[in-house]
């Protein structure tokens, strides 16, 4: 039962353009959503998060949008840079931030081309 | 602050053997979680330890176990290894606080290969 889904295994975007990575979830109990970035041979690195009571959170080039009614969130990267090429994981947690169990999607590989 | 460290980084075992992986969290972090990453499956939660107690457990068989020491360091053990246990095992530490996203900080992982 995949509670967090990333339906696009890969995405290719030109440098300078916008990258949009999508994530869907099924569990209404999730109250925080997080995005992680992973390079080969390294552990995932936290990028940005959003509380379920918000619909947008921005941090520099990264913006996460949450549509609770559609159980959908997206990560926008503007402008995309070659160093952004990595696998991006969407994750969700429940229980108000005190529980450390994160439920991850299967990841989207982003390739930013010159 | 030093990041999360995991040892060893690479491990090769044969079926039926057992293995122990180690994780040292970020100083001050009392929560340590373990995840298994396999191709096509993303990261799957194994268990979480907080103050030496297992607080959460994922859907893995009893062959997978762990523990946490008083200094918050954690070990994970897999007994009777199977070919399907070949994966990247990731440890993450955090300082859980109510009302926050409780982002976890990951180590580089241990790549386990079972032959």
Interface residues (C-beta under 8 A of the other chain):
Chain A: X6 X32 X33 X34 X36 X41 X42 X43 X44 X45 X46 X49 X50 X51 X89 X91 X93 X96 X97 X98 X99 X100 X101 X102 X103 X104 X105 X106 X107
Chain B: X4 X31 X33 X35 X40 X41 X42 X43 X44 X45 X48 X50 X55 X56 X58 X90 X92 X94 X96 X97 X98 X99 X100 X101 X102 X103 X104 X105 X106 X107 X108 X109
